[in-house]
Amino acid sequence: MRILVVEDEPDFLRTLLQALREEGYAVDGAADGEEGLYKAKETDYDAIVLDAMLPEIDGFELLRRLRLHKPTPVLMLTARFATSDRIRGLDTGADDYLTKPVDFGELFARLRALIRRAAGTAIPVVQVGEVEVDLSARSVRRAGEPVELGAREYALLEFLVQHRGRIVTRTQLYEHLHDENDSPLSNLVDVHVSNLRKKVGFDFILTHRGQGYSIGR
Amino acid sequence: MTLVPRSLRWRLQLWHSLLLMVVLIGFGFTAYRMYAETRYRQLDGELRLRVQELTAHLDRGGPRPPPRGPGEQRREPPPRARGDEGPPLGRPPLESPLFTRESGFYFAVWRRDGEVLERASYAPADLKRPVRSPETVRTRDGFREIYMFTPPGECLLAGVSEAPLQAELGKTILHLTLLGGLVWGAGLLIGSWFTGRSIAPLQEIGATARRIAEGALEERIPPPAGGQELVEVAAILNETFARLEATFREQARFTSDAAHELNTPVSIILGQAQLATSRPRSMEELTEIIGTMRRSAERMKSLIESLLVLSVLDSHAAEAPQIPCDLAELAEEQVAALQPLALERQVQLVTACAPAPCTGDPDRLAQVFTNLLANALKYCRPGDRVCISTGTENGCSIARVADTGPGIAEAHQARLFQRFYRADASRNRTTGGAGLGLAICKSIVGAHHGTIYVEPAPPPGITFAFRIPRTTADADVNRS
């Protein structure tokens, strides 16, 4: 899953980026509203963490303009806790709202919920064949036995599960599993798919030649 | 305990009623006196008239004893048929409409020797001949009598009981009192109504003001009816409330901004702490994390220090020392202190300081220079120049810090000295500072009865200036 964080405070941005990356997300950052809006329009992020107070364009304005183009889930972060600000944020198009200082545990949980909703998977635990994926705990079991997955592998699996039943192109996978600072070779996706298959079962992931991959219902 | 009521309205009514009573009593008394005098004069006039009649009667040959012949003895007058002591010698008794029992006017005539010559039958029994005296009026036992001594020595007297007149006057007093009472009562009622009407707007203003003071600060007193004075009072109160409201809003905004400013470094510290403990970390990672936390803590520390400075200045807590100092000296000191930083940033620091004496707190004034210079150095680019000058103008000591840096857009200039205001509108911490430096300068300069402002100057750069009156006397000049 690929996330955009728009936050003007450099130390805080760094903190968020590191935390989210270590949680397994591919994360891009933007330090002002203009940059944030540009990136958000350019790329299909799975979620955006947006600070309300930004230079150039403030968070509410960015959101307003973004919503003209994209339905990307947005979680707003702010130091202002006035109810009126919350209402304004939610009405402008935010999907959730958190006040600083933010507990990362809560931030991650809410992001997961946002992403789940956007993908249409309301239930956090998904069963595909004999593979059970717990999206909240970020754990996988195969026939009841826990499966150890690397961060990228899990991210790949999660993405496929969120889009199960649909074909996911390699480009999509590439975009959603790496952030802008990462520019690995494009066949790294295939490597991860291959590794994943070894762990959860070969026919768990279906290959559609020339199109992409999918996971069955 | 005082008898004077505390309510303005009742006090007004008390005085009003007392005044009215005094006026009515005075007026009534005077009227009564005049009336009584008139009536008595009338009465006396009637009596005089009757005395005249007696005189005429006598002249007509009323009862006058004939001259005695030699050897003749005095004869007893024969009893009159009607039982009156009428004229004994055959003269007709006095019959006059002026003297009738019903009218109450009686008469008496004495001979020269004191014996009664003629007398009304209904005259009071104890009627005695008056003593010969220049006075011709006497009041005796409730009877008013006027008498006259003829040249031969007879005494003519006409009298009347005062009782009817007294009764009449008594009634007059009663009527006057009643009337006065009525008028007084009416006056009270009208006065009370009128006072109430005039006071009512005042009470309304009081009620509204209390409501506002107890929390409804956005409310204002509507213009009251009932006089220019009330309108003015309401206007002044409204003005005061507006200022109170503004102050509270300012306070609330300040507190909220301060909390916001502290929030961000706290978020960073907590976030970094979470990172530190989310998984095993190497020494390098931990060192970096701690470094970031420390940076934020330093920022909070500096912010808290600024807040404390502002709070002390706001509350005028400490008695501001009144030490004679010279802005030129203070400027030179701070320039010297910041010279290394200027060199590092390749910014030129230039001074042109003429003596600028003033009295106040030299440490605080030095802080103004520090803040202005630090700002200038922060925003200037390598090669820019900062010029500090001091001097006196118009009885004030004035200091200027002018730089050739990027300057500040005019739109921002009006709000530069507001707390937490930052011209670049972002809260970008890389440039440091929370937006309190200029606010602190403004507070310090204000505490010295001075003003700080942006001086219009041709670009590039910006010029800050502050002026401080040299004495408190000049302070008033400066303020106007």
Chai-1 contact restraints between the chains, C-beta under 6 A:
chainA,res_idxA,chainB,res_idxB,connection_type,confidence,min_distance_angstrom,max_distance_angstrom,comment,restraint_id
A,D8,B,S426,contact,1.0,0.0,6.0,A-B,restraint_1
A,D8,B,N428,contact,1.0,0.0,6.0,A-B,restraint_2
A,E9,B,T264,contact,1.0,0.0,6.0,A-B,restraint_3
A,E9,B,R429,contact,1.0,0.0,6.0,A-B,restraint_4
A,P10,B,T430,contact,1.0,0.0,6.0,A-B,restraint_5
A,D11,B,I268,contact,1.0,0.0,6.0,A-B,restraint_6
A,D11,B,T292,contact,1.0,0.0,6.0,A-B,restraint_7
A,F12,B,S267,contact,1.0,0.0,6.0,A-B,restraint_8
A,F12,B,I268,contact,1.0,0.0,6.0,A-B,restraint_9
A,T15,B,I268,contact,1.0,0.0,6.0,A-B,restraint_10
A,T15,B,G271,contact,1.0,0.0,6.0,A-B,restraint_11
A,T15,B,Q272,contact,1.0,0.0,6.0,A-B,restraint_12
A,A19,B,L275,contact,1.0,0.0,6.0,A-B,restraint_13
A,P55,B,A425,contact,1.0,0.0,6.0,A-B,restraint_14
A,P55,B,S426,contact,1.0,0.0,6.0,A-B,restraint_15
A,A79,B,H260,contact,1.0,0.0,6.0,A-B,restraint_16
A,A79,B,N263,contact,1.0,0.0,6.0,A-B,restraint_17
A,K100,B,N263,contact,1.0,0.0,6.0,A-B,restraint_18
A,K100,B,S267,contact,1.0,0.0,6.0,A-B,restraint_19
A,P101,B,V266,contact,1.0,0.0,6.0,A-B,restraint_20
A,P101,B,S267,contact,1.0,0.0,6.0,A-B,restraint_21
A,P101,B,L270,contact,1.0,0.0,6.0,A-B,restraint_22
A,F104,B,Q274,contact,1.0,0.0,6.0,A-B,restraint_23
